[in-house]
Amino acid sequence: MATRILFLTFLAITCSLALASDPSPLQDFCVADPNNPLKVNGLVCKDPKLVEAKDFFWSGLNVAAAITNPVGSQVTPVNVAQIPGLNTLGISLARIDFAPWGINAPHTHPRASEILTVLEGTLLVGFITSNTENRLITKTLNKGDVFVFPVGLIHFQQNTGYGPAVALAALSSQNPGVVTIANAVFGSKPDISTDILAKAFQTDPAIISNIQARF
């Protein structure tokens, strides 16, 4: 009996950890109060009596973003920073605009899975499984197609057409975060040692220094 109780206790703890995500509300809503100096895992709740419709609203996702960066894409996020009412709800979204042959460079979301819907154009998308397999899973998506990127895995998108492309990404966190691999590795402040990166990428330190200078 004691063994069975111990097993059930372990199972309950394991399930609770496996289901952990953004903090859940314990009331109808917990609108973020970004001006509150108190620091918590998330954002402090605004007084419910002061909550207004604007706390749950944001406009402009229909507007194409200007693309001026070298990779040829621009992300317009709609997370808790734009809509305070998303606080504790565990969801957010983003519009991604692509120039012809532009890419959304390989990156990860440390706190969210992502489901991507193509609104216009054709995208080549993919993600890489974790070590040691590192298997690349890719798919070409057309307008109306949907693809899922599991939480934490490196993924990317590329516009494979000669015209602009647009996608809408929904994410399972109010603040999913993003780690763009090239920017993080070659553009860290301060720089990661060229010797370390040269060994990691099995190349010459001079090549690493050249790449770091671009970030």
N, C-alpha and C positions, 0 to 999 in steps of 0.2 A: 504493500500500500504506500509506504514512504517513497519507494522508487517511482511509483506512478505519479504521486503528487509532485515530486521533484521534476519529473519529465514535463508535466503539464505546466508547472511554473516556468520552466525554461522555455517551453513553446510559446507561452504568453508573452514573455519578455522579448523573444526573437521576433514575433509577429509585430509587436509594438514598435520595435526598432526598424523593421522592414517597411512599415507604413509611415514612418516619420517623414515630414515634409515641412512646408511653411507652417508657422503657428496658426492654429484654427481659432476663429472667433468664439467667444463664450456668450455672445449676445447677437442681436440682429446684424450688427456690423461694427467694425472698428476702424473708422476713417482715420487715416494717418494725420498726425500733428507734427509736421517736420520741424516746427519752430520750438518744440519742447526740448529742453536741454537733457532730459533723462535719456540714458542710453539703455536699450533693451535689445533682445533678439528680434528685431523688426522695428516697428515704429509705434510710439505711444498713441493711444486712442484719443481722438478729439472728443470734447464734451458732446454727447449725442444731441443735446438741445441746441447746439450751434451748427449742426450738420445741415447742409443745403444740397439741392439738386446738383449744383456745380461740382460738388465733391465726388460725384459719380459720372462725370461727363468730361469728354475731350473731343475736339473737332479738328479736322484737317487731314485725316488719313486718306482722303481722296486725292490729295495734292501730291504730284510727283516730286520727289526730292531732287535737288541739283546734285549731279555727280561730278566731283572735281578731284577725287583721289586717284592714285595710280592703279588701283585694283579694279576700278570700274563698277562700283556698286555703292549704295548708300542705304543704311538701315534707319528707319524712323521708329523708335520704340514707343510703346504705350504700356508703361508699367506703373508701379506705385508712385513714381516720381511725377508722372503726368496726371494720374487719377488717384487721389488719396484714398478713395473708397475701395481700391483693390487691396488695401492692407488686410492681411490674414486670409484672403480669399484663395490664394494659391494659383492665380491665373494672371496672364498678361499676353500681349501680342505685339507684333511688329510688322511694318510694311518694309519690303526690300525692293529697291529699284535697281535695275541692272542696265548698264550701257551695253551696246552690242559687244559680245564676247567678254563682258565683264564677269568678275568672280566675286563671290562672298568667300573670302579666304578661309582656309582650314582653321577651325576654332572649336571650342567646347563651351557648353553651358554647365557650370558646376552644380547648379541647383535645379535643373529642369530638363524634362524631355520636351521635344518640339514636334509639332505636326505642321507641315508646310503645304499650302495650297497655291498652285500656280493660277494667277489671274489673267496674265497675258504672256505670250511668248513660249519658248521652249527652254527648259533647264536640264542640265546634267547635274544630278545630285548624288551624294554618296557619303558613307561613313566608314570608319575603320574600327574593327573589333579590337579588344584589348590584348595585351601581351599574353601569351607569346605568339598567338596565331597572326594577329595584325592583318586580318583579311579585309580587303576592300569590297564593299557592297555598293553597287551603283545602279542607277536607273535614269533613263531619260523621261522627263515629264513634259506633258503638253497642257494647254489650258484646261483647267478643271480637275487635273490630277492632284493626288494627295500622297505625301510621303512622310514617314515618321523617323525621327532621329532619337535614339535612346539617350537617356540622361548621362552626361559626362563623357560621351564618346566624341572623338574628333570627327567633324563633318564639314561639308562645303557645298556650294552651288556654283554653277557656271551657266551663263547665258550662251547658248550655242547658235543663236540666230544673228542676223544682220540688223535687226530692229531692237528696240527696248523690250525688256521683260519686267514683269511685276509679280511678286509673290507675297502672300500673307502668312506669317508664322504665328501660331498660338503656342504658348509655353506654360508649363505646369508650375509656375512660381510667380509671385508678385514682383520679384526682383531676381530673375534667373542668372544674372551675371554673364559675362562673356570673356573668354581667354582666347585671343587671336594668337595662334601658335608662333608665327613669324615675329610679331611685335613683342611677344613676351620673351622669346628666346634671344632675339637679336637687338631688341630695343629696351632691355631692362635698365633700370637706373639704380645703382651704377651697373656698368656692363658686367656680364658674366665673363670670366677670364677666357681669352682666346684659346689658351691651352686646353681648357676644359671642353669648349665647343669643338675645337679641332679634333680632339679624340672622340667626342660623341658623334660627330658627323664624318669622321675618318677622312679628314682633308687637311690642307695646309693652313696654319694660323693666319697667313696673309690673306687668304680667301675669306676667312671669318671676319677679319678686320674690315675688309672691303664691304662685306654685307652689313656689318654693324653700323658703318658710316652712313648707310642709306636709311637707317631707322633713328 
